[in-house]
Amino acid sequence: MDSRFAGRKLAFSLLVCIAALFLCVSLAYAQSAGSGAITGTVTDPQGGAIAGATVTITSLDTNQLRTATTGSAGDYKFSLLPPGNYSLRFVAPGFKTSQVASVKVNVTETATANASLEIGAVTQTVNVESSV
C-alpha cells in the first residue's frame, strides 16, 4: 500500500513540475512577444572594451529614458522594449560623448548599436548616423 501511495505522490509531483514549467515558458514568451531589444558593445579607438560606460536610450515616440552600464566586456543590453525608434547616448569618463540618432526596434528582434568612443572631454559630443 505504501508503494502505491509513493508512486502516486511521485507522479503527482512530476505532473505539477511539468505544469509549472509550461506556465513559466508561456509567461516568458508572453512578456517578449510584443517587444524587441537593443544590444551592443562600447569600445575605445583601438577596439578595447570600455567597462562602466553609461548608455542611455530614449524612445523617440514617448521620450521615455532607460539607462544601462556596460559590463567588463563593454557590452550592454536593453530588453523588453516596445517597438519604435530610439536614440542612444554613450558616456564614459575620458571619452567624448557619442550619440546615435535613431535605431529601429522591431517586435521579437534585437537591434545592434555598437559605439567606438573617441578620446576627449565628456563635454564634446560625436553624432553617429545609423541605418539599422
Beta strands, then each sheet from edge to edge (+ up, - down):
strand 1: 36-43
strand 2: 54-59
strand 3: 65-69
strand 4: 75-81
strand 5: 84-91
strand 6: 97-105
strand 7: 110-112
strand 8: 115-116
strand 9: 125-128
sheet 1: 4+ 1- 7-
sheet 2: 4+ 1- 8-
sheet 3: 3+ 2- 5+ 6- 9-
end
